[in-house]
Amino acid sequence: MARTTAGTRLVAGTRTTAGTRFLNRAFGSALSLNGAGNTNVTSASVPNQNNSFTMAAWIYPTALANNIMTFDALNTPDLVLQSGGNLRMSKLGSGGFANSSSIIVLRRWQHIMFTINSGTTNYAYYINGVAAGTGSSAQSFDLTHTFLVGQEAGFGANWNGLMDEVMYWDTSLTATEAASVYFQGTTPQSANLRIYYKFDEGTGTTVANSAGVSNTGTLNGAGALWSTNVVSVARSAA
């Protein structure tokens, strides 16, 4: 049974100092992982796969050099927070892409995204809705395995910190769509959204999939906890 840790809740729409305001939404709870072995969230294999895909999440890391999300096998996409704070996508067991050009900082909520278009071979990282590195890669992936949040299959490097609003699409997103996920909390290309874990349950070990398909998630390990330390960040007012 997952427990709840103390934290801070966002008051949606609250005005702060001139020129900034909180993001216009609140989250009920978040996932807390402590980096212990076999502490993760798993789902069944994701249907309707192709080599264009997008991964996104809100993250609050308390340590670097940890896995964010992947699939449970070699030759699958593996999104990692590097020891220097950069994001890095790799083909598990076969090498990686270039790092993100911007870095993630510890103990702060940040929104991340990686997207790749298999037709054009172009990929991009986004941090807080802004492009954080682009490139091109013709690598193909095996995308038929169990989806994993917070653990790198067979290699350790488990996530240490909080995570919320995990999303996976089997298509690439544009820069405009990436910004809308961060700023408006929208779910573009909803027909291709295969995983959407809001982590709002706050109790139990089952995570609902709000993407409209049947892939529920399961919390595994004593270090997988519920937290009320939810996203509370400011952005420039529109």
DAVEN-V216471 format. One record per run of one state. SS is the DSSP state (@ for helix, = for strand, . for the rest). FROM is the first residue (numbers start at 1). TO is the last residue. Records with the same first field share a line. If there is no record, write none. Layout:
SS=FROM-TO  FROM-TO
This chain:
.=1-3  6-14  16-19  23-29  35-39  46-52  62-65  72-76  82-85  92-94  97-102  104-109  117-121  128-129  137-145  150-151  153-155  157-159  170-174  184-189  198-205  208-216  221-223  228-233  237-238
==4-5  15-15  20-22  30-34  40-45  53-61  66-71  77-81  86-91  95-96  103-103  110-116  122-127  130-136  146-149  152-152  156-156  160-169  193-197  206-207  217-220  224-227  234-236
@=175-183  190-192
